[in-house]
């Protein structure tokens, strides 16, 4: 059985055609496809080009697709599911089942292989999503960088800047974040940072990368940076608990997948999250993804066909995906 998996994000878009054994028959990686961060024409052109390239790589297999699962950032926020579905329908057979979902769901599947659980994503943005034993989905947070995305790289960057400016004003404790942020922007004095922060670049692209310095100086024992990380843990836990409380669970040990670049610093988060869960006796088990997000999209496609995948699929898919040239 052949399925099409699509992972659309704000940086890149990946797509593969694979089977339930983890064999890959076509693979394309192209530019971003988040409709909240690009105009409609460019967004649609990206999807067309992606499908055309896949079809050209393996026309025979492409024509035999059973299902397509697309996990795409920003599509639901822009109510663009019908547009994406219409574009895909121009290329696949009329019998092919097509599902368009939030990209958070494929991050969840990349950790649970389609079983119930919760995913906490913390990259440039942040979002929490659950999938329970009734096959219900529930989303918490991630409503936009202007007022939400708590615990994201952008949010951590904001908190780092606040700490630096408040320290400069002597409203808060001194922090090693001051020196590293001045170095990052090649400035000598804190007020000069304003010019770079309020420059031409998008706030997310300017501020989110600053999150890495929070962990850098936390490693050196900076109390302010460590406090920011602890506060982020509380934000994640609050969203995870809201998701848990809303849904119906069958398992006694619910997996919580920690996905996104912020969680590459996993050791800073898991002990605190486990402590918070233990205090309220919530049966949460914090894990890392075992597949790339595109693999989670493949899991979603096989879920549509009621096919449960196993560790052999994970190993084969990861190996084949890494070997396949684009």
N, C-alpha and C positions, 0 to 999 in steps of 0.2 A: 504494500500500500504506500502511495506517495502523497506527501503533504507539502504545502508551502507555508513557511514560517517567515514572518516579517517583524523586525524590531526597529521601530521608527523613533528617533530621538532628536534632541536639539543640537547634537554634534555630528552624528552620522546615522545612516540607515543601513541595516543589514537584512539580508534575505537568503534563505536556503530552501532547496527542495531536498527532502530526505525520506527514508523509509523507517519502519519501526525497529530495524536493526542498527540504526545509527549511520547507515551509508548515506553519503551526500552526492547528489547528482547535478547540482548547480549551486553556485554561491556568488552573491554580488554584495559589495560594500560601496555605498555611495554617500552623497552629502546629506545634510540634515533634512528632516521632514516634520518639523514641529510647526503647525499652522499658526501658533500664537507668536512665533518669532520670525515669520516670513510672509510675503504676500501670497495671495491665493494662487496666482498663476505659477509662481515658482514652486509652490508646494505640489500642485497637480503635476507639473512637469517632472518633478523628482520621482513621483510614483509611476508615471508612465515610463520614464527611462529605466527605472528599476525592473519593471515587469518585462520590458522589451529585451533587456540584457539577459534576464533569466531564461526567457523563451528561446533566445538565440543560442544559449549554451546547450540546451537539451530539449529541442522541440517535441520529441516523442514522449518523453516523460512528463513535460509540462502539460501536454494534452490529456494526460491520464491522472491528473490530480484529483484526489478524493475530497480534500478539505484545505482551507486556507485560514490561518489564524494570524491576525495582525495586532500586535501590541504597540500602540502609537501614542507618544506624548502629545498632549494638547488637542487631540482630535475631538474628544468628548467635550472639552471646554469650549471649543469652537462649533460644536454640533455639526462636525464634518464627517460623521460616520457614513452617512448616505453617499456623500461625494466619493469617499474612498472606496466604498462598496461598488459604486457605479463604475469607477475606473477599473477595479480588479475584474469586474464582470465583463469588461470589454476584451479580456485576454483569456480567462479560464473557461472551461466547458460549462454549459448551463447547469449540469448536474453537480458541480463542485459546490460544497457548502462553504460559506464565507462568514467569518466572525471578526468584528473590529472591536478591540477592547483597549482600556488604558494600559500603558506600558508597565504600570506597577504590577499588574496581574502576571505578566510573564516573569517578572523578578521573583514573585512568589512561587510560581511553578518551577523556576530554576532551583529552588531549594526543597520543595515538597514533592516534586514530580506529579503535580496535579491533585495531591491530597489536600485535605483541609489544613488551614494554618493562617498565619498573619505575616505580612511583610512590612518591614519598616525600611523605607528608602531614605538615604541621606547622601545626596550628591550635591550638585549645584542647588537643586531644590530638595524638598522633602515631602513625603506623603506616606500614609499608612493605609493598608488595604487588607481585608480579611475575606476568606472563602470558607464557608462552614459545611457541615455534613448535610445540609439541605440544599447545597449548591447555590446558596445566596452569597452575593458580594456586598461588602460594605466599605465605604471609603471614609477616612477621617483626615482632615487637614490637607495641606498642599494646595491651598486656594490662591496662591500667587505671592510673589516676592514682596509686593508692596505692603502687605499686612499679615502674611502667614508664612508658610515654609519654615516653621520653627525647627531648629536643630540642623538645618541644611548648611552646606558650605557657605552659602551667602549669609545666613543668619550668624554663623560663627564669625565670619569676617566682619559683620556689623558690630557684634559684641566686642571684638578685638579693637576696632576703631574707637568705640565708646570708651573702652578701658584706657586707651592711649590718651584721648583728649581729656577725660576726667582726671587722669593722673597729672597731665600737664597743668590743669587748672587747680591741682591739689584738692580736688573733690573726692579723690579715691587714692588707693595705695599705688606706689610706684610699681612698674611692671617692665620686664625685659621685652615685652611686645613693642615698646616704644622704639628701641634701637633697631629691631629687625624690620619693622615697618618703614622706618626712615631709610634704611638700607635698601629695602625693596623698591621704593619709589625714588631712590637716589636724591633724597632731601636731607637737609641739615637740621631743620627745626620743624616741630610739630605743626604749626599753622600752615606751613608750606604744603602739607599733605592735601589740603583742600583743593588746590589746583588740579592735582591728579585725580582725586576722587570725583570731582564734578567736571571732569573733562568730557571729551567727545565719546569715549567708550561707554557701552551699556553698563549700568551699575552692577549687574550680575557678573559680567565678564571681568570687571575691575575688582570687585570686592570678594567674590567667592574664592578666588585663589589665595586670599589672605588667611583662610582657615588653616592652611598647613602650618603656619607659624605658631598657631595656638598649641599644636602638638609638639613643635620643635622646642619652644621655651618651657612647656610643661615637662618635657624630658629633662630639662635642666633644673627642675624644681620650682619654677615660677608659680607662686600661690594664686595669682590672678588667673593665669591660664588654666590651671587645674580647676579653679572654681567655675570657669566658663564651661569646661567639659562636664562637670558634675551637673550644672544647670541644664545642659543639653540632654543629659541622661534622663532627667526628670521630665523634660518636654517629650522625649520619645515615649517614656513609660506612660505618661498621661494619655497620649494618643493611642498607644497599644491597648491600654486598659479600656478606653472608650470603645474601641473596636471589639475587644473580647466580650464586654458586657452586653453589647448590642446583639450578638450572634448566638447561634445554637451549636454546641459542640458535642461530638460523640466520643472523641479520644479523651483520656485523662491527662495527657501530656501534650499540650498544644505547641507545635513548632512556630517560632517567630524568626523569620529570615531577615538577617541584617544585611542590606544590600546598598551599594553606592560607595563612592570614593571615601567618604568620611569614615566609614567602617573599616577601611584598611588599617586603621588604628584600633583594632578590635579590643585589645587588652585594656584600653581605657574605658570601655563601655560595658562589656559583658558582666564583670563582677558587680558593678553598681546596679545594672538592670536586674540581675539575679537577686540582689539584696532587696530591691524595691518589690519585686514579685513575691519573694518569700515573706516579706512583712505583711502582705495581704493574702498570703496563701493562694496565689494564683498559679495554676499548673502550666507555666510558660517555660519553654525550652528554647534558648537562643542559639541559632545555627547560622552558618554561612551558606551561600548558594553553592551547589555542586555542579552547576552548568552555567555557561554564558547566558545572558538574557535571550539571545536568539534561540538557544536550546530550550528555554522556557516557553517560547512561542511555538516550538515544535511539539512540546508536551501538550500545549493547549489544543493544537490541531489534532493530535491523537486522542485527547479527551473527547473531542467532538465525535470521534468514531468509537468511543467506549473502549479504547485500548490503553491498558495500564503498562507503563514502561518500567524498566528495572535498571539495576546498576550496570548491566552489560550494555544497555543502550547508552548510558551516560559515558562510559569509557570509550565506546566506539565513536560516538558523536564528537566528543572532545578531541579525540585523536584525528578523526577525519576532517573536522572543521579547521584544526590547526595546520594540517598538511595541504589543504585545498588552496590552490593559488587563485587569486581574484582576477 
